[in-house]
Amino acid sequence: MIIGNIEYEVLDISQGGLRFSYDNEIDIEERVQGIIEFSDGEFKAVEGKIVWKKGSQVGLKFKNHLPFFKISLFDTND
C-alpha cells in the first residue's frame, strides 16, 4: 500500500478493506487515499477510512469494494 510516497506492508486484504502496518500517528475515522499493487502488476487506487488501530496495525475500510477476482491476485507473502 502506498500512501503519499511511502510504502506500507499489507498484512491482510478483503473486498471491503485491508489491514496494514503503519508506524505513524493516524486517527480513527481519518480518510485515506492510497494505491495497492496486485501480483499481476496492476495498480489500483483505493480510498477509505481508518476503522481501527492496534499498535502498528491499522484497519482501512474501503469506500468501494474491490472485485473478488482482484483479491485472489494479491499476495501478502511478498
PECOR-V559872 format. One record per residue. RES is the residue in one letter. OMEGA is omega in whole degrees, 0 to 359 (none if undefined). D_CENTER is the distance of its C-alpha to the mean C-alpha in Angstrom with 1 decimal. Layout:
BEGIN
res: {RES & RES}
omega: {OMEGA & OMEGA}
d_center: {D_CENTER & D_CENTER}
END
This chain:
BEGIN
res: {M & I & I & G & N & I & E & Y & E & V & L & D & I & S & Q & G & G & L & R & F & S & Y & D & N & E & I & D & I & E & E & R & V & Q & G & I & I & E & F & S & D & G & E & F & K & A & V & E & G & K & I & V & W & K & K & G & S & Q & V & G & L & K & F & K & N & H & L & P & F & F & K & I & S & L & F & D & T & N & D}
omega: {178 & 176 & 187 & 177 & 185 & 180 & 180 & 181 & 174 & 183 & 182 & 181 & 176 & 178 & 186 & 182 & 179 & 176 & 181 & 177 & 181 & 186 & 176 & 177 & 175 & 184 & 172 & 182 & 178 & 177 & 183 & 172 & 181 & 180 & 175 & 179 & 179 & 184 & 176 & 179 & 180 & 175 & 180 & 174 & 179 & 178 & 179 & 178 & 178 & 182 & 175 & 173 & 179 & 184 & 180 & 178 & 185 & 176 & 179 & 175 & 182 & 172 & 177 & 181 & 173 & 175 & 183 & 183 & 178 & 180 & 181 & 178 & 182 & 180 & 179 & 181 & 179 & none}
d_center: {5.4 & 8.4 & 9.2 & 13.0 & 14.5 & 12.6 & 10.5 & 8.5 & 8.5 & 6.0 & 8.6 & 8.2 & 7.0 & 9.3 & 10.6 & 10.0 & 6.5 & 4.5 & 6.1 & 6.0 & 9.2 & 10.3 & 14.1 & 15.0 & 16.1 & 13.9 & 15.3 & 14.7 & 14.7 & 13.5 & 12.1 & 9.2 & 9.1 & 7.4 & 7.8 & 6.7 & 9.9 & 11.6 & 14.7 & 16.9 & 16.2 & 14.7 & 12.1 & 10.4 & 9.9 & 7.6 & 8.8 & 8.8 & 10.1 & 9.9 & 11.9 & 12.7 & 13.0 & 15.2 & 16.3 & 13.7 & 11.0 & 8.9 & 7.9 & 6.1 & 8.4 & 8.2 & 11.5 & 12.3 & 11.8 & 11.0 & 14.3 & 15.0 & 16.4 & 13.2 & 11.6 & 14.8 & 14.3 & 11.2 & 12.6 & 11.1 & 14.6 & 14.8}
END
